[in-house]
Amino acid sequence: MSVNIEYLWKDRKRYFGLPISFTRYSMSEDRLFVSVGFLNIKDDEILLYRVRDIDTSRTLWQRIFGVGTVTVMSSDKSMPNLVLQNIKDPMFVKELIHKQVEEMKIQRRVRVGEIMTTDMDGDGEPDLDDEV
């Protein structure tokens, strides 16, 4: 059975500015996906309401070829960091992800305290919200 997901954004990891890899990135209304491989494919996803921070970086070579890297940090246990490497127009993608993350947090009524973990006493374990 095939599930039809409507994507807001899609791209591939690029080499020399060309999408000639088997790493595919996409974003739906509520999730960010990465699919890696040709014969053996590994799929992973992050729920957007779990995203904590988004960074971009562009090396000299990436700027020459019109690409960049967007790093998404989340509270997801299986994939705390998702790196969207060598994607076209990284600043646009960062803003698109940010907009969708905020929409999903509002839609799910997620409070900042529900996604933040703080280690105030330095024991290596996140403290409960009421202890912060």
N, C-alpha and C positions, 0 to 999 in steps of 0.2 A: 504494500500500500504506500502510495507516494503522498507526502504532505506538501501542500503548496504554500510556501512562505513568501510574503511580499517583502522584498528587500528595499531599504532606503538608500543603501550604498553598497557597492561591490568594487573590489580591485584585486590585483595579484601583486605578489612580491616582484619587483622589477630589477632587471639587470641592465645597466647602461640605459636606463629610462624605458626599456621595453618589457612588457608583461610576459616574459618567457620562462616562467617557473611553475612548479606544481604546488605553490603555496597560495591559497585563495583566502581572502578576507571578505566578510560581508556583515551588514548590520540590518536587523529588522527593527520593528518598533520597540521591542523589549529585550533583545539579546544581541551580543556581538559574537560572531563566529569566526573560527579559523579552521581551515581544512588543509592538511599537508599530505602530499604523496601522489603517486601515479598508480602503481599496482596495489600497494598497501596504503590505505588512506586512513589518517587519524583525524577525527573531527573533535573539536572542543568548542565550548561556548562560555560566555560570562553573562549573567543577568545584569542588565544595565543599572538597576537600582542598587546593586552592590558595588558599583564603581566609586572609589574614594578619591582618586586623583588622576589627571591626564597630563602627560608631558610630551613635548615635541623636541626633536633635535634634527639638525641638518649639517652634515659634514660638507667640506668643500666639494668633494666629488658628487655627493647627493645634490647639492645646489646646482652644479654644472648640468646634471641630468634631469633636474626638475622634480626630484623626489625627496623624501625625508622619512623619519621614523616617528611614530606615535606610540608612546608607552602608556598602557592603561593599568593602573594599580587598583586592585579590588579586594574585598573581604571574602572572596571565593576561596575555599580551602584547597581545591584541586588546581586552581590556576590563579595565584595571587597577582602575577604580572603577565600581561599579554602585550607582546611587542609586535606592532604592525610595521614591518621593516620595508624600506624602499617603496613607499606608496606615493602615488601622485597627489599633489596638493595637500600636504600634511596639515597645514593650518586650517583649511576648510574642513577636513575630516575631524580634527580636534574639536572644532566648534560644533559640528554636527553631532558628534558623540556627546559633548557637554549638554547640548540642548535636549537630546533624547534622555540622558541620565536625569536631568532635572525634571522632565515630564514624568518619567517613570517613578521617581521618588515622590512627587506630588500625588500621582495616581494611586500609588500603594500606601500613601500616608506614612512614609518612612521618616522617622526622626533622625537627626544627626547622631544622637546617643545610641541608636539601635545599630548603627554600622561602625561606630568608632570603638576601638579597643585601646585602652590606656593602661600602661603599667606604671602606676604612681609609686608603688613601694619597691620597685626594682627587683622583684622576685622572679621575673621572667614569665609570669602569668598575667593575662589581662585582668584588670580589676572590674568589678561590677559597676554599672552606671551610678548606683546610689552611693558608692564610695568615693567617686571622683569629686 
